[in-house]
């Protein structure tokens, strides 16, 4: 059964001496707001890492394939869905609907984020129940463009043998056997990322409680399996903060309707969380240079607040986690 509650969520991501999300149109420099100099992490970058984790941790499970994978043709996956639905080659409306339904069953990212599947074998479009905002740094960031030296070259010799390469090395001056490169990083940034989960759209894709738990697991663990020279120190440093709409009405049917539609505007719920730089800190270099609190006493009726501290721990509802290592009661 698809989830029956609307959710919002948010978390905080720290980036230290790394490139959180390079812009290919700007020489891979970290993305920034040119007016405020605050950093950005696109929703696409976040979804990519969620997909990577799901493929790594759950890829062998039924229904956990991905329609968007590295170096693949999306249309092949659409064709696979239409074949599995018994509609391969068909182009009528019924085949489009059947292909869309089967794609939701087969592909986790279609059930979760939606997809445009009209690019080849037509399976229509799916609006996903999970939407994620651009991550935004709490303070301005300072992108740095660093020169680096590699003590080797990669000159190509057409049809060259081992002896050809050895001869070329011996004939080349030592200072010519080096290359220069560049690396783009920021010293530190603390990013806030927000997300929305629609129970109404989940009913269309079949996004269920198991999918929801895998999403939460992926968010908290995705950077632990995405280490590289440019992203060596990126971590989700806060608990995953959840807002679950449960309804208020005494009538059960009406309460279910309220839980799906929601009991408070999302922006009002996000405003319950306050994270700001400590007064004595001029240049933050850690998430502990910030103070974080949440106003649990101001939570609207019909909404529960939960904290999930790590990928495999249960959600703590309506109370701060036992380990109040960062968040405090506002």
Rosetta blueprint (number, residue, H / E / L):
1 X L
2 X E
3 X L
4 X L
5 X L
6 X L
7 X E
8 X E
9 X E
10 X E
11 X E
12 X E
13 X E
14 X E
15 X E
16 X E
17 X E
18 X E
19 X L
20 X L
21 X L
22 X E
23 X E
24 X H
25 X H
26 X H
27 X L
28 X L
29 X E
30 X E
31 X L
32 X E
33 X L
34 X L
35 X L
36 X L
37 X L
38 X E
39 X E
40 X E
41 X E
42 X L
43 X H
44 X H
45 X H
46 X H
47 X H
48 X H
49 X H
50 X H
51 X H
52 X H
53 X H
54 X H
55 X H
56 X H
57 X H
58 X H
59 X L
60 X L
61 X L
62 X L
63 X L
64 X L
65 X E
66 X L
67 X L
68 X L
69 X L
70 X L
71 X L
72 X L
73 X L
74 X H
75 X H
76 X H
77 X H
78 X H
79 X H
80 X H
81 X H
82 X H
83 X H
84 X H
85 X L
86 X L
87 X L
88 X L
89 X L
90 X L
91 X L
92 X L
93 X H
94 X H
95 X H
96 X H
97 X H
98 X H
99 X H
100 X H
101 X H
102 X H
103 X H
104 X H
105 X H
106 X H
107 X E
108 X H
109 X H
110 X H
111 X H
112 X H
113 X H
114 X E
115 X E
116 X E
117 X L
118 X L
119 X L
120 X L
121 X L
122 X L
123 X L
124 X L
125 X E
126 X E
127 X E
128 X L
129 X L
130 X E
131 X E
132 X E
133 X L
134 X L
135 X E
136 X E
137 X E
138 X E
139 X E
140 X E
141 X L
142 X L
143 X E
144 X E
145 X E
146 X E
147 X E
148 X E
149 X E
150 X E
151 X L
152 X L
153 X L
154 X L
155 X L
156 X L
157 X L
158 X L
159 X L
160 X L
161 X L
162 X H
163 X H
164 X H
165 X H
166 X H
167 X H
168 X H
169 X H
170 X H
171 X H
172 X L
173 X L
174 X H
175 X H
176 X H
177 X L
178 X L
179 X E
180 X E
181 X E
182 X E
183 X E
184 X E
185 X E
186 X E
187 X E
188 X E
189 X E
190 X E
191 X E
192 X E
193 X E
194 X E
195 X E
196 X E
197 X E
198 X L
199 X H
200 X H
201 X H
202 X H
203 X H
204 X H
205 X H
206 X L
207 X L
208 X E
209 X H
210 X H
211 X H
212 X H
213 X H
214 X H
215 X H
216 X H
217 X H
218 X H
219 X H
220 X H
221 X H
222 X H
223 X H
224 X H
225 X H
226 X L
227 X L
228 X L
229 X L
230 X L
231 X L
232 X L
233 X L
234 X E
235 X E
236 X E
237 X L
238 X L
239 X L
240 X E
241 X E
242 X E
243 X E
244 X E
245 X E
246 X L
247 X L
248 X L
249 X L
250 X L
251 X L
252 X H
253 X H
254 X H
255 X H
256 X H
257 X H
258 X H
259 X H
260 X H
261 X H
262 X L
263 X L
264 X L
265 X L
266 X H
267 X H
268 X H
269 X H
270 X H
271 X L
272 X L
273 X E
274 X E
275 X E
276 X E
277 X E
278 X L
279 X L
280 X L
281 X L
282 X L
283 X L
284 X L
285 X L
286 X L
287 X H
288 X H
289 X H
290 X E
291 X E
292 X E
293 X E
294 X E
295 X L
296 X H
297 X H
298 X H
299 X L
300 X L
301 X L
302 X L
303 X E
304 X E
305 X E
306 X E
307 X E
308 X E
309 X L
310 X L
311 X L
312 X L
313 X L
314 X L
315 X L
316 X E
317 X E
318 X L
319 X L
320 X L
321 X L
322 X L
323 X L
324 X L
325 X L
326 X L
327 X E
328 X E
329 X E
330 X L
